[in-house]
Amino acid sequence: MERGLNSIWLKAAVAGGLWASFEIIVGSLLHNLHIPFSGTILATFSIILMISFLQVWNETGLIWRAGLICGLMKSLSPSAVILGPMTGIMMEALFMDLIIYLIGRNMIGYILAGIAALLSTILHKLASLFILYGNDLVNIYVNLFRFLQKQLGLEEGNPKDLILGIIALYILVGAAAALAGFFLGRRALRTHREVSSIAKPADPFASAWQDADPNQAFRFLLLLLHVIMIPALLLLINRFGLQLQSLIPAGLYLVFLLFYYKRIIHRLKKPFFWSQLVLMTLLAGIFWHPPEGTDFRLENGFLVGLEMSLRAVLIVSAFSGLSVEIRNPRVTKYLLGIGFGRAYAALSLAFNSLPVMLERSATLSSFLRRPFQAFSNMLIEAEMWLQCYKTALNK
């Protein structure tokens, strides 16, 4: 492991760790309460935070590195699944950094970066839904929209108008978040306040997150199995639907996952997960229609809904298994060998400091009452964390 980190990776460790602490404090509340558009709300505040950091630390490539660290911290938490938070956070960070790299560190660049990052949440959500439910989701959406048109007497409406309206709203919110981040960061630069020191870690890399569970048996062949089976079974379900050619291999694979990875059962026990599948099945039964020129029976729609539900259960279970096997120490060693040492070292620093960051960060109530003041406090403490890391690494 590379213990000598350059300045940008040290700053990314601070920014990524503080970003992760915010995701844990606020994100847990939004997701546990099942608040609509919780991902968009988190992304909006993430834009504010990252644009603010760019005002404090003028470093090229800071955002994508911080997003990488934050995303990995989210994916390595015990309850996380790779498909969700990790890919969303990394996509936001990559979009922001790419736009700022192309346009420059100016107001236009920040605004376009904020817009691109927030629009990426739509792309991420659509990609996740397509992976979970397949192409039939589009058919259901269009027919549901037309049904609502008739009920509301809006015959002139068009599904594209709704999409364009949502995009326009996201553009406005993304631009506003970027502006807020810019002024918040500038304000933090002008604010000089003494903050209490923290205990220097004895060894910044001596945290237990990278130690595998001694009771967990990793199998590299199982990692390959998941990588192969996920696309193969999706192809079979798309090709044969609820026929034996797809049901038999999917059923055998699902039974193996449930018996071998016990924590999947806990995830599948959640009532909210099954309520989504029941709703999707009902919507498919009512609003799904086959292509023109084919016979249509009502039960066909429900069969499509059941197929979509099977696909969703399979995807959630398979990615849960994959998220376990990808933590194989052999995989980690290989990644370090091909040049990921600095990212791994920065991740170790961030994980080591996360408990203290959570303790020192603003409480949930203060985030909700005065979010901008809470962000300002995080920015002020960022320099303290940077000095803490430098001191610990140079002793």
N, C-alpha and C positions, 0 to 999 in steps of 0.2 A: 504494500500500500504506500502511496506517495504521501509522505508527511510534510513535504515542502510545497505548500500551495501558494500560487501567485495571488496577486491582489484581487483579481476579478472573481476567482473561485471562492476566496474568503468572503467577499461581499455577497456573492450568490448564495453562500451558505447562510448568511444572516438574513437576506431578503427571502429566500426560500423557506427558512425556518419560521420567520414571522408570518409569511403568507400561510403556511400550514397551520400555525397556531390560530390564525383568524378563521380558516376553514373549519377547524375543529370546534371552536367556540360558537360561531354563528351557524355554520353549516349543519352541525348536529341538530340544532333547534329547528331549522327550516325543514330538514328532511324528516325528523321525528314527528313534526306536526303535519307533514305532507302538504306544506304550503305550495300552491301552484306557482310555477315559474321560479322555484327556489334556485335552480341552476343559473338562471339569468340574473337573479338578484346577487348571487355570489360572484358571478362573472363581472357584474358592474362594479362591485366594490374591489375586486381584484385589479381591474383596470385603474381605478383611482390609486390603489396602493403601488402598483408597478410604475405608473407614470410619476408618482411622487418620488420613488426611489431614484428614478433617472435624474431628477433635479438635484438630489442630494449627492449621488455618485454618478458622475458622467463617464460611464463605462460602456463601450460597445460590446454587445452580446450579453449584457447582464440579465435581461429579462428571460431569454430562453434557458439560461443556466438556472436561474431561480425557479422557473417553471418546471424544469427537469427535476430539481431537488424536491420541490413541493409535490409534484405528481408522484414521484417514487415514494415519498413519505406517506401519501394517501394510499397508494397501492399496497404498501407493506404493512398497513395496520391490520389487525387480526380479522376484522369484519369486511374488509374491502374486496372488491372484485376488479380485475384488471380492466374490464370493458368500460367501466364508468368514469369515475373521477380522474384517474391518471391521464387517460387519453384526452379528456376535456380540458384539463389544466394545461397540458403540454401543447394542445392545439392553440389555445388562447395565447400562450407565451410565444409560440413560433410565429403566429400571425402578427403580433405586435412588434416583435423584433425585426421581422422581415420588412414590414412597412417603414419602420423608423430607419432601418438601414438604407432603404431605397430613397426615401423622401428627405431624410435628415432629421436632426434634433431641432425641430421648430414647431410652431403651433399647428401648422397644417399636418406635419408628420404625426404629431401626437393625436390629433383629432381623427385622422384616417386610421391610425393604429387602434384607437379605441373602438371605432366603428367596425373594423375588421375583426377584432377580438370578440365583440359581442355577436356579430353575425356568425362567427364560427360556432357559437353555442347552438344556433339553429341547425347548421350542418352536422354538428356532432349528435344532436338529438335525432335528426332525420336518419342519419347513418345507424344509430343505435336501434331505432324502431324498425328499420328495414332488416337489420340483422336478426332482430327478435321475431318479427312477424311476417316479413317477406313482402313481395310486390302487391299482394292483395290489399294491403293497407291503403294504397292510393285509390283503389276502386271503392272501398268503404267510405273514405273521406269525401270523395266527389259525390256519391249518392246521398250521404248524410247532409252535405251542404245543400244539395238540391231539395231535399225534404224540408230543411229549415227555411229555405227560400219560400216554398209554397205556404208553409204555416205562417210565416211573417208577412206574406204578401209582397216579397221583394223579388219579383220575377226577373227584373232587369239585372240582378246581381250576377257575379261571376266568381267562381272559386279563385281565379287569379287575382281578383280585386282584394280578397281577404289576405292572400299571401303578400301582395304588394303593400297593403296597409300595415301588416306586421313588420315587414322589412323597413318601412319608413319609420315606424316607431322605434325599432332597434337602432336605426341610424341616429335618431335624435338622442336616445339615451346613451349610446356609445360615445357620441361627441360630447355630451354633457359630462360624462364620467371622466373623459380625458381632460377636459378643461378644469374640472374639480381637482384632479390629480396634479395638474400643473401648478395651480395656485396653492394647493396644500403643500407641495414640495418646496415651492419658493418661500412659503411662510415658515416652514421648518428650518430652512437655511438661515432665516433672520432671527430665529428663536434660539437663544442660548440659555440653557437651564441645566443646573447641576442635577445629576441623577445618581442615586446610590449605587455603589459598586456591587458586583456580584462575586461569589467565590469562583476562583479560577479552577477549571477542571484539572484534576490530577493527570489524567490522560484523555485528551479529547476524543480518542478513538476507542476508548475502553467502555463502550456502551453495549448493551446486550442485544440490540436489535438485529445485528448481523449474525448472531449465534443461532444456529438452527435448533429447533425443538429436539431434544435428545430422543423423544418418543416418536418422532416423525421419520419414517423410512423413505428416503428419496430414491426414485428410480428414473434414470435418464431415458430408458425405453418408454416409460409412461409419458414423459414430456413429448417425445416424438409421436406417441400414440394420440395424444390430445391434438397436436398440431395437424395430424393427418385426418383424424376422425371428424373434427368440427366441420371443415369444408366438405368432406365426403358425404356426411349425413345430411347436410343442408342441400346438397345437390340431389340426393336420393329423395328427400321430402319434396323438393320442387318438381322432380320428375314424376314421382309415383303417388304423391299425396299420402292418404291413409290406406295404403295397400301393404301387403305382406313384404314386398321388396324393400320398403323403407321402415315399416314398423318392427320387423324382427331385429335388424341390426341396431336401430335406435333404442329399442327396448333393452337389448342385451347390454349395450353401452351404458344406458342410464342406470340399470340395476347395478352394474359394476361400480359406477361413480358413487351411488348412494351407500353401498356397502363399504367401499374403500375409503371414502372421504366423509366422515361422519358429520362434519360441520355443515355440509350441504343440506342435510335434513333440517337443521335449525333454520337455515335461510328459507327453505321451502315451507316451513311452518307458519310464516308470517301471513296473517289474514289479508293484509293490503295487497300482497303479491297475487293471491288467488282472486281477490275481488277485481283486479285489473283484467285477469284472464277471463273471468265470467262476463265482465262488461264487454270485452272484445268479442267473445263468442256471440253474445246477444246482438251486438252491432252488426257483426258479419251475417247473422241469420236474417236480419231485417233489411240491411242495406247493401249486401253484396249481390251483384248480378253477374251472371256468366257472359261471355262474349256474345255479340249478336249472332243470331242464326242457330243457337243451341237451345235445347229444351231447358226450362228453368222450373225447379221445384223448390219450395221454401226450405226443405231440409238440406238442400245443397249448400245454402249459405251457412247453416250451422255446422256442417261438416268442414267447410273452409275455416270457420272459427275454431273448431277443435284442432284442425291441422296447425293453425297459427299458435294455439296454446301449447301444443306439443313442441313446436319449434322453440317457443320461449322457454319452456321448462328445460329443454335440452341445452339451449345456449347458456342459460344461467348456471346449470349444473356443470357443464363442460368447462366454462371459464373459471368457475370456482376451483375445479381440479387443476386446471392449468396454472392458476395463481399460486397453488401450493408447490407444484413441481418446478416452477421457474425460480424458486428460492433455493434450489439445489446448490450446495457449496461448489460443486464442480462447474456449474454455470457461472457462478460469481467469479471463480478463479479464471475461467476462460475470458470473461469480459474484462477483468483486470489486465489480462495478458495482451489484449488487443487495443489497449490505450484508454480504458475507462477509469484508470487509477485516480485521477484528479476528481472526477465526478463522485467516485466512491468515497474518497477522503472527505470531500465537502459534505456529502450525505451523512457520513459518520459524525462530523462536527454538529450538523443541524439536529440529528437525532439525539445526540448527547445533551444538547442544550434545550431540547423541546420542553421537558418538564418545568424547567425554570422559566422559559419563555411563557408558558401557559400560566404559571403562577404570577408573573409580573405583568402580563398583558391585562388590558382592560377587561373587566368582568362583562358578562353577557348583558346585564342591565345597562351598563355604561355605553356599550356598543349600540344598544337600541335607542337610548335617550340622546346621546351625543356622539354619533358615529365619527364625525370629522375630528373631534377632540381626541377620540380614541386612536384614530390613525396618526394624528400628530404626535401623540405620546410614543407610538411604535417607531415613528421615524426618528424621534429624538434619541430613543434608546438604541437605535441601530448602530450608531457610531461607538457606543459603549460596548456592544457585542463584538464589533470588529476589533477593537483594541483588546478585548478579552481573548479572542482567538489568536491574535498575533502574539500576545504575551505567553499564552500557553504553548504555542508551537515553537517559540524561540528560546524557551528556558533550557 
